[in-house]
């Protein structure tokens, strides 16, 4: 039996990258591997998803969205964390 690799298994459609310095700080949003913009709040992430035709029912569902460098509540830089 031959297995066929699927590039989307284990990889959510939405990636919210770590907090970047700015005024205000922001996070880069990728959808399907493409950078679609910056988010300053969770609402910005949901708007980017909706613009791409994705409805997010659960912000904690790792099959839909991956939060890199923090979670949905992380919107400020944390200096000196180890």
DRENLO-883688 format. One record per atom (N, C-alpha, C): residue number from 0; residue in three letters; atom name; x, y, z. Coordinates in pm, 1 decimal. Atoms other than C-alpha are relative to their C-alpha. Layout:
N
(miti NUM; "Ala"; "CA"; (X; Y; Z))
...
END
This chain:
82
(miti 0; "Unk"; "N"; (84.7; -117.5; 0.0))
(miti 0; "Unk"; "CA"; (0.0; 0.0; 0.0))
(miti 0; "Unk"; "C"; (89.0; 123.6; 0.0))
(miti 1; "Unk"; "N"; (-77.9; -122.1; 12.1))
(miti 1; "Unk"; "CA"; (135.1; 340.6; -96.7))
(miti 1; "Unk"; "C"; (-73.8; 114.7; 65.9))
(miti 2; "Unk"; "N"; (60.2; -116.5; -64.1))
(miti 2; "Unk"; "CA"; (72.9; 645.8; 117.5))
(miti 2; "Unk"; "C"; (28.2; 123.0; -84.3))
(miti 3; "Unk"; "N"; (-14.6; -124.7; 72.7))
(miti 3; "Unk"; "CA"; (16.5; 978.6; -49.6))
(miti 3; "Unk"; "C"; (12.6; 112.1; 102.7))
(miti 4; "Unk"; "N"; (-22.0; -110.4; -94.3))
(miti 4; "Unk"; "CA"; (157.9; 1277.1; 135.5))
(miti 4; "Unk"; "C"; (-92.8; 115.8; -33.2))
(miti 5; "Unk"; "N"; (86.6; -116.1; 15.5))
(miti 5; "Unk"; "CA"; (-81.1; 1564.8; 189.1))
(miti 5; "Unk"; "C"; (67.3; 117.4; 69.4))
(miti 6; "Unk"; "N"; (-74.3; -109.8; -60.1))
(miti 6; "Unk"; "CA"; (90.2; 1900.7; 246.6))
(miti 6; "Unk"; "C"; (-75.3; 74.3; 110.2))
(miti 7; "Unk"; "N"; (77.4; -74.1; -98.2))
(miti 7; "Unk"; "CA"; (-192.8; 2030.6; 466.7))
(miti 7; "Unk"; "C"; (-20.7; -74.7; 130.8))
(miti 8; "Unk"; "N"; (16.7; 75.2; -123.7))
(miti 8; "Unk"; "CA"; (-193.8; 1752.2; 725.5))
(miti 8; "Unk"; "C"; (101.0; 52.3; 101.7))
(miti 9; "Unk"; "N"; (-87.1; -48.9; -105.0))
(miti 9; "Unk"; "CA"; (-54.0; 1888.2; 1050.0))
(miti 9; "Unk"; "C"; (39.4; 145.8; -15.1))
(miti 10; "Unk"; "N"; (-33.7; -139.8; 21.0))
(miti 10; "Unk"; "CA"; (-31.7; 2240.4; 913.2))
(miti 10; "Unk"; "C"; (-128.2; 82.0; -12.2))
(miti 11; "Unk"; "N"; (122.6; -80.3; 7.0))
(miti 11; "Unk"; "CA"; (-308.4; 2488.8; 991.1))
(miti 11; "Unk"; "C"; (8.2; 102.9; -112.1))
(miti 12; "Unk"; "N"; (4.0; -98.7; 107.4))
(miti 12; "Unk"; "CA"; (-417.9; 2734.4; 724.8))
(miti 12; "Unk"; "C"; (47.2; 136.7; 46.8))
(miti 13; "Unk"; "N"; (-34.1; -132.4; -52.6))
(miti 13; "Unk"; "CA"; (-356.3; 3034.3; 953.2))
(miti 13; "Unk"; "C"; (116.7; -12.4; 96.9))
(miti 14; "Unk"; "N"; (-113.8; -8.6; -91.4))
(miti 14; "Unk"; "CA"; (-23.8; 3113.7; 1120.6))
(miti 14; "Unk"; "C"; (10.3; 144.7; 45.2))
(miti 15; "Unk"; "N"; (-19.7; -133.4; -55.9))
(miti 15; "Unk"; "CA"; (11.5; 3412.4; 1352.0))
(miti 15; "Unk"; "C"; (138.3; -2.1; 64.0))
(miti 16; "Unk"; "N"; (-138.8; 2.4; -43.7))
(miti 16; "Unk"; "CA"; (381.6; 3481.4; 1398.7))
(miti 16; "Unk"; "C"; (21.4; 86.7; 123.3))
(miti 17; "Unk"; "N"; (-31.3; -69.8; -123.6))
(miti 17; "Unk"; "CA"; (553.6; 3628.2; 1704.5))
(miti 17; "Unk"; "C"; (-11.4; 151.4; -10.4))
(miti 18; "Unk"; "N"; (16.1; -145.2; -8.7))
(miti 18; "Unk"; "CA"; (518.4; 3987.5; 1818.0))
(miti 18; "Unk"; "C"; (123.2; 70.4; -55.7))
(miti 19; "Unk"; "N"; (-104.9; -81.9; 60.5))
(miti 19; "Unk"; "CA"; (722.4; 4240.6; 1618.8))
(miti 19; "Unk"; "C"; (-2.1; 138.5; 63.4))
(miti 20; "Unk"; "N"; (-1.6; -134.3; -57.7))
(miti 20; "Unk"; "CA"; (839.4; 4576.2; 1753.2))
(miti 20; "Unk"; "C"; (-67.6; 100.1; -93.3))
(miti 21; "Unk"; "N"; (68.8; -104.2; 75.0))
(miti 21; "Unk"; "CA"; (631.3; 4869.8; 1640.8))
(miti 21; "Unk"; "C"; (-80.5; 83.7; 96.3))
(miti 22; "Unk"; "N"; (83.9; -85.3; -84.4))
(miti 22; "Unk"; "CA"; (402.3; 5139.8; 1769.3))
(miti 22; "Unk"; "C"; (-138.5; 8.1; -62.5))
(miti 23; "Unk"; "N"; (-11.1; 105.4; -101.4))
(miti 23; "Unk"; "CA"; (186.0; 4953.3; 1843.7))
(miti 23; "Unk"; "C"; (68.1; -125.4; -55.3))
(miti 24; "Unk"; "N"; (-55.7; 128.1; 45.8))
(miti 24; "Unk"; "CA"; (352.7; 4610.2; 1833.0))
(miti 24; "Unk"; "C"; (-103.4; -75.2; -84.1))
(miti 25; "Unk"; "N"; (91.1; 73.1; 89.1))
(miti 25; "Unk"; "CA"; (205.9; 4373.0; 1572.9))
(miti 25; "Unk"; "C"; (51.1; -140.9; -21.3))
(miti 26; "Unk"; "N"; (-36.5; 136.4; 36.4))
(miti 26; "Unk"; "CA"; (208.6; 4012.7; 1456.8))
(miti 26; "Unk"; "C"; (-30.7; -19.1; -148.2))
(miti 27; "Unk"; "N"; (20.0; 28.2; 141.9))
(miti 27; "Unk"; "CA"; (244.5; 3894.2; 1097.7))
(miti 27; "Unk"; "C"; (-92.9; -119.8; -13.3))
(miti 28; "Unk"; "N"; (97.5; 106.3; 23.2))
(miti 28; "Unk"; "CA"; (-40.4; 3678.2; 968.1))
(miti 28; "Unk"; "C"; (27.9; -63.7; -135.5))
(miti 29; "Unk"; "N"; (-14.1; 77.1; 123.5))
(miti 29; "Unk"; "CA"; (12.7; 3405.6; 709.1))
(miti 29; "Unk"; "C"; (-123.8; -87.7; -16.4))
(miti 30; "Unk"; "N"; (109.3; 91.0; 32.2))
(miti 30; "Unk"; "CA"; (-268.3; 3219.3; 538.8))
(miti 30; "Unk"; "C"; (43.2; -83.0; -119.7))
(miti 31; "Unk"; "N"; (-43.2; 94.4; 102.7))
(miti 31; "Unk"; "CA"; (-190.3; 2911.5; 331.8))
(miti 31; "Unk"; "C"; (143.1; 27.8; -45.2))
(miti 32; "Unk"; "N"; (-141.0; -20.5; 29.0))
(miti 32; "Unk"; "CA"; (180.0; 2997.7; 354.4))
(miti 32; "Unk"; "C"; (35.1; 135.7; -58.6))
(miti 33; "Unk"; "N"; (-23.3; -132.9; 56.9))
(miti 33; "Unk"; "CA"; (141.0; 3352.6; 220.8))
(miti 33; "Unk"; "C"; (-23.0; 106.3; 106.8))
(miti 34; "Unk"; "N"; (20.7; -111.8; -92.1))
(miti 34; "Unk"; "CA"; (186.8; 3668.8; 426.8))
(miti 34; "Unk"; "C"; (-116.6; 83.0; -52.5))
(miti 35; "Unk"; "N"; (118.4; -77.3; 41.7))
(miti 35; "Unk"; "CA"; (-148.2; 3849.5; 419.4))
(miti 35; "Unk"; "C"; (-9.2; 134.5; 70.5))
(miti 36; "Unk"; "N"; (4.1; -129.3; -65.2))
(miti 36; "Unk"; "CA"; (-79.3; 4133.5; 659.2))
(miti 36; "Unk"; "C"; (47.4; -4.4; 143.2))
(miti 37; "Unk"; "N"; (-36.6; -15.2; -139.8))
(miti 37; "Unk"; "CA"; (-19.3; 4256.2; 1010.2))
(miti 37; "Unk"; "C"; (-126.0; 2.2; 84.7))
(miti 38; "Unk"; "N"; (111.6; -3.3; -94.4))
(miti 38; "Unk"; "CA"; (-244.4; 4209.8; 1310.2))
(miti 38; "Unk"; "C"; (46.8; 67.4; 127.8))
(miti 39; "Unk"; "N"; (-27.9; -66.5; -127.0))
(miti 39; "Unk"; "CA"; (-251.2; 4434.0; 1613.2))
(miti 39; "Unk"; "C"; (-91.8; -52.5; 109.9))
(miti 40; "Unk"; "N"; (96.5; 57.8; -93.8))
(miti 40; "Unk"; "CA"; (-542.8; 4248.1; 1775.8))
(miti 40; "Unk"; "C"; (-52.4; -131.4; -57.8))
(miti 41; "Unk"; "N"; (65.1; 122.9; 46.5))
(miti 41; "Unk"; "CA"; (-729.5; 3918.5; 1754.9))
(miti 41; "Unk"; "C"; (-101.6; 31.9; -110.0))
(miti 42; "Unk"; "N"; (99.2; -39.8; 100.9))
(miti 42; "Unk"; "CA"; (-995.9; 4104.0; 1556.6))
(miti 42; "Unk"; "C"; (64.5; 11.8; -137.7))
(miti 43; "Unk"; "N"; (-70.9; -10.0; 127.9))
(miti 43; "Unk"; "CA"; (-737.5; 4175.8; 1285.0))
(miti 43; "Unk"; "C"; (26.2; -137.9; -59.6))
(miti 44; "Unk"; "N"; (-22.6; 137.2; 46.5))
(miti 44; "Unk"; "CA"; (-658.1; 3803.3; 1264.5))
(miti 44; "Unk"; "C"; (-129.4; -56.3; -58.6))
(miti 45; "Unk"; "N"; (129.6; 49.5; 48.4))
(miti 45; "Unk"; "CA"; (-1027.1; 3718.1; 1227.7))
(miti 45; "Unk"; "C"; (-40.3; 68.2; -130.6))
(miti 46; "Unk"; "N"; (31.8; -72.6; 123.8))
(miti 46; "Unk"; "CA"; (-1069.4; 3987.3; 959.9))
(miti 46; "Unk"; "C"; (82.0; -54.2; -116.8))
(miti 47; "Unk"; "N"; (-84.4; 56.4; 105.7))
(miti 47; "Unk"; "CA"; (-774.3; 3848.3; 760.9))
(miti 47; "Unk"; "C"; (-51.2; -138.2; -41.4))
(miti 48; "Unk"; "N"; (54.5; 132.8; 29.9))
(miti 48; "Unk"; "CA"; (-920.7; 3497.8; 788.0))
(miti 48; "Unk"; "C"; (-127.4; 12.7; -82.5))
(miti 49; "Unk"; "N"; (126.5; -18.4; 71.6))
(miti 49; "Unk"; "CA"; (-1264.7; 3617.6; 674.8))
(miti 49; "Unk"; "C"; (24.1; 47.8; -142.7))
(miti 50; "Unk"; "N"; (-31.9; -49.8; 134.8))
(miti 50; "Unk"; "CA"; (-1111.2; 3804.0; 379.0))
(miti 50; "Unk"; "C"; (49.9; -112.4; -90.5))
(miti 51; "Unk"; "N"; (-46.2; 116.1; 76.8))
(miti 51; "Unk"; "CA"; (-960.6; 3470.1; 272.6))
(miti 51; "Unk"; "C"; (-103.7; -111.1; -5.2))
(miti 52; "Unk"; "N"; (107.7; 97.7; 5.0))
(miti 52; "Unk"; "CA"; (-1290.9; 3289.8; 313.5))
(miti 52; "Unk"; "C"; (4.9; -105.2; 108.9))
(miti 53; "Unk"; "N"; (-12.5; 95.5; -109.5))
(miti 53; "Unk"; "CA"; (-1199.1; 3116.9; 639.6))
(miti 53; "Unk"; "C"; (-81.4; 49.4; 119.0))
(miti 54; "Unk"; "N"; (75.8; -31.9; -120.0))
(miti 54; "Unk"; "CA"; (-1443.9; 3113.0; 928.7))
(miti 54; "Unk"; "C"; (68.4; -70.8; 116.8))
(miti 55; "Unk"; "N"; (-66.3; 56.6; -116.7))
(miti 55; "Unk"; "CA"; (-1268.7; 3062.1; 1262.3))
(miti 55; "Unk"; "C"; (-103.1; -11.8; 111.7))
(miti 56; "Unk"; "N"; (96.2; 23.6; -107.2))
(miti 56; "Unk"; "CA"; (-1495.8; 2902.9; 1521.5))
(miti 56; "Unk"; "C"; (68.1; -10.0; 135.5))
(miti 57; "Unk"; "N"; (-71.8; 21.5; -125.2))
(miti 57; "Unk"; "CA"; (-1228.0; 2833.0; 1782.2))
(miti 57; "Unk"; "C"; (144.2; 46.7; -18.3))
(miti 58; "Unk"; "N"; (-135.3; -54.9; 10.2))
(miti 58; "Unk"; "CA"; (-911.3; 3044.8; 1820.1))
(miti 58; "Unk"; "C"; (105.4; -90.1; 62.8))
(miti 59; "Unk"; "N"; (-92.5; 93.2; -63.7))
(miti 59; "Unk"; "CA"; (-756.2; 2759.9; 2019.2))
(miti 59; "Unk"; "C"; (11.5; -132.8; -73.8))
(miti 60; "Unk"; "N"; (-4.2; 124.1; 77.4))
(miti 60; "Unk"; "CA"; (-802.4; 2492.2; 1750.7))
(miti 60; "Unk"; "C"; (129.8; -5.1; -81.3))
(miti 61; "Unk"; "N"; (-128.3; 4.9; 70.3))
(miti 61; "Unk"; "CA"; (-448.8; 2396.8; 1639.1))
(miti 61; "Unk"; "C"; (-9.1; -51.7; -143.5))
(miti 62; "Unk"; "N"; (18.2; 43.9; 138.2))
(miti 62; "Unk"; "CA"; (-588.2; 2240.7; 1320.6))
(miti 62; "Unk"; "C"; (-37.7; 116.6; -90.9))
(miti 63; "Unk"; "N"; (43.8; -116.3; 77.3))
(miti 63; "Unk"; "CA"; (-710.9; 2585.8; 1211.5))
(miti 63; "Unk"; "C"; (100.8; 114.2; 7.7))
(miti 64; "Unk"; "N"; (-86.6; -115.1; -21.3))
(miti 64; "Unk"; "CA"; (-470.8; 2839.6; 1360.8))
(miti 64; "Unk"; "C"; (115.4; -36.8; 91.9))
(miti 65; "Unk"; "N"; (-116.8; 23.1; -84.7))
(miti 65; "Unk"; "CA"; (-119.0; 2826.6; 1502.0))
(miti 65; "Unk"; "C"; (54.5; 135.0; 44.6))
(miti 66; "Unk"; "N"; (-54.3; -120.9; -60.9))
(miti 66; "Unk"; "CA"; (4.9; 3098.7; 1737.9))
(miti 66; "Unk"; "C"; (147.4; -26.9; 28.9))
(miti 67; "Unk"; "N"; (-143.8; 17.9; -17.0))
(miti 67; "Unk"; "CA"; (385.2; 3126.5; 1718.8))
(miti 67; "Unk"; "C"; (51.9; 110.5; 92.2))
(miti 68; "Unk"; "N"; (-57.5; -99.6; -89.1))
(miti 68; "Unk"; "CA"; (570.9; 3299.9; 2001.7))
(miti 68; "Unk"; "C"; (-99.6; 61.4; 95.5))
(miti 69; "Unk"; "N"; (102.0; -48.2; -91.7))
(miti 69; "Unk"; "CA"; (268.3; 3335.9; 2223.6))
(miti 69; "Unk"; "C"; (-135.6; -52.1; -42.0))
(miti 70; "Unk"; "N"; (134.9; 45.1; 32.0))
(miti 70; "Unk"; "CA"; (-104.6; 3278.8; 2221.6))
(miti 70; "Unk"; "C"; (-85.4; 118.1; -45.2))
(miti 71; "Unk"; "N"; (91.8; -104.4; 47.9))
(miti 71; "Unk"; "CA"; (-411.4; 3481.0; 2126.9))
(miti 71; "Unk"; "C"; (-2.5; 123.0; 89.5))
(miti 72; "Unk"; "N"; (-4.9; -113.2; -93.0))
(miti 72; "Unk"; "CA"; (-350.1; 3705.2; 2429.0))
(miti 72; "Unk"; "C"; (133.9; 74.2; -4.3))
(miti 73; "Unk"; "N"; (-134.5; -57.1; 4.7))
(miti 73; "Unk"; "CA"; (12.6; 3790.2; 2339.0))
(miti 73; "Unk"; "C"; (8.5; 105.0; -111.3))
(miti 74; "Unk"; "N"; (-5.9; -109.8; 97.6))
(miti 74; "Unk"; "CA"; (29.3; 4131.2; 2171.0))
(miti 74; "Unk"; "C"; (105.7; 103.4; 34.7))
(miti 75; "Unk"; "N"; (-107.5; -90.4; -39.1))
(miti 75; "Unk"; "CA"; (325.5; 4297.7; 2346.6))
(miti 75; "Unk"; "C"; (130.0; -79.0; 3.9))
(miti 76; "Unk"; "N"; (-130.9; 62.3; -10.6))
(miti 76; "Unk"; "CA"; (697.9; 4225.4; 2336.0))
(miti 76; "Unk"; "C"; (31.1; -26.5; 146.3))
(miti 77; "Unk"; "N"; (-39.7; 36.5; -136.1))
(miti 77; "Unk"; "CA"; (833.2; 4051.7; 2644.7))
(miti 77; "Unk"; "C"; (151.3; -8.6; 2.5))
(miti 78; "Unk"; "N"; (-146.9; -4.6; -4.7))
(miti 78; "Unk"; "CA"; (1196.1; 4150.4; 2700.7))
(miti 78; "Unk"; "C"; (51.1; -77.7; 120.0))
(miti 79; "Unk"; "N"; (-66.7; 66.8; -109.8))
(miti 79; "Unk"; "CA"; (1426.5; 3940.1; 2911.3))
(miti 79; "Unk"; "C"; (-59.3; -134.2; 39.3))
(miti 80; "Unk"; "N"; (55.0; 133.0; -31.8))
(miti 80; "Unk"; "CA"; (1221.0; 3618.3; 2902.0))
(miti 80; "Unk"; "C"; (100.7; -106.4; -36.1))
(miti 81; "Unk"; "N"; (-90.0; 112.4; 28.9))
(miti 81; "Unk"; "CA"; (1424.6; 3302.1; 2923.6))
(miti 81; "Unk"; "C"; (-72.8; -129.2; 18.5))
END
